[in-house]
Amino acid sequence: TGRMPRYKATQLRMQDTLAVSYRWHDENSVHLASGLELNITQWQATAILQGIDTTGCVYCWIDNLAIPSERKLRSVQKTLLSRMMAVYSAALVTMALRSRETEGDRYHQRVWTLQEFCAARSLIVITETCVTGQDEEAPPDRGLAAVLDGEEMVIESLRREYMERQERCEPVWLTAGGAIGTMRSISAADAARIWNTYQMLATRLHCRYRSDTVRALYPLLWNRPAESEQELVALLEALEEVHGISQAGLVHLLREFSIRDFKQVVSGNLTEFVSEEVVGGIPSADTSKEGAMLTSPPTPVLAWTADDERNPQRIIE
């Protein structure tokens, strides 16, 4: 009923923070405090309260409340989005809420929740179960599902890989030589492998803005948190300069398609966003650099489906 206290997310406070990783629900809202609504379901709200009580954390990070949506603060939005991996890596505990969703909207089908799930240093996973009376034997893609075994296998494998190399994670600005030095420290074979992993994930995961695919996946896959969007662009340009893998299309995305006002999207004014509302996030790649590697993105496919559930090997080849 009263105002909800809000605090600046300092490094010290993050040591006592529960970070919430969840699927946004623009069609739902829960009243939190006077004049404050959050785009979550009642199940998610209950899980968050239980998580705060169970962990005993003093603070709670919820990105929808922490990232400003005003148009005049777009530069702040982009800076914060570039730093999201650092937020979930620094939080004492991350709680992943795998709510029941329609095909394409499941927790493990979104680019931002992948980053949050993999980067969390300590993870609690809460999965919403079927409602009483619903046919639990029905194929997941005919209704709501929280997770499929096939996608869970792949995402957990990615998290294990990230955790194994987390101690070698170094921000770009701390690396000798900056972005160029970062890419020179990575072998050509590893660079090609990481680029192929990006292409695979970008064609199977969903996001509202395809430019967010770069913002979410690059810091995670290259193991290099970015301080700002400019630093992220520098990382892409260094990848092309050092390893000859064309990044022109992705750089264009970050420079030309800045984050829109979330409130305008929610209000239904979608006209100017149609070109960015896609499955996956790889634009056509081209190169004007002599000798640069020509990369043609794989054909976009739906994120994990019931077919993948029956044949999970398809999505990890």
Disulfide bonds with the S-S distance in Angstrom:
none
